[in-house]
Amino acid sequence: MKDIAFFDAQCAIGAPILGNARGGETAAGLLAEMERNGVDKALVAHANTEAAGAIFANENLLELIQADDVDNRLTGVWTILPAQCGELPPPDEFFARMAANRVGALNLFPVAHRWQACRLTIGRLMDAAAERRIPVFLGQRIMDGGWRGVFDFLREFPAATVIINGVSLWGPDRNIRPLLENFPGCHVELSEYWVPEGIADLARLYGAERLLYGSGYPRFGHGSTMLSIRHSGLPLEQVRQIASQNLERLLAQAQLA
């Protein structure tokens, strides 16, 4: 029996326009890679969301998952857009569609999709997502101004349940620690957190419940962050929290329907 279950919070599916999919072009291929590395479940976004657009990515993601994921090991991530152009339905209908299609979290790509991430554009949707505690991925690479854009976004939506991803490999602590300190709904996915002994320090300061295992697949392999978490020096109970239990809790508390 496995001593630790792993639920990957940062995973992509599909054949990327740029880069290597590492076998994750299909759900069957991704699940085979997960099985080989000991990953039990994954929260998956579409590999081409930025380039192909939110509508295509949301629809094609479902096609990819539903074709092969017979054991429901994959949970989708949908991309949001401003309300003004009518591309997405109103929040309640959108969330109901998420629930019906095993989609558990949201992301956004304002620079790639040519919009401003602020209350004027997505205030209604973000307020509804915050009230329902639906996790929203937020990263410095996708925001106008990088980390400044992340800070501005959280100041506009302080009640949001947010998962910070893509923290930029080396030395992100001066950016992520103020967010963890000031926004209770803020969590950090660890696929790019390459700080020696940093995981244990973050857990000590802000709580292990704020940290999530993520691989960054296919950019990175599944095993790197698994190794970091296993050898973080934290008690096994906290390792299990980070490996899967925290993400399970975040998805379970989201009120989609």
JODA-V512712 format. One record per helix or strand of 2 or more residues. SS is the DSSP state (helix for helix, strand for strand). FROM is the first residue (numbers start at 1). LEN is the number of residues. If there is no record, write none. Layout:
ss->SS from->FROM len->LEN
ss->SS from->FROM len->LEN
This chain:
ss->strand from->7 len->7
ss->helix from->27 len->11
ss->strand from->41 len->6
ss->helix from->49 len->4
ss->helix from->54 len->15
ss->strand from->74 len->6
ss->helix from->91 len->10
ss->strand from->103 len->5
ss->helix from->119 len->13
ss->strand from->135 len->5
ss->helix from->147 len->10
ss->strand from->162 len->4
ss->helix from->173 len->10
ss->strand from->186 len->4
ss->helix from->198 len->9
ss->helix from->208 len->3
ss->strand from->211 len->2
ss->helix from->223 len->8
ss->helix from->236 len->18
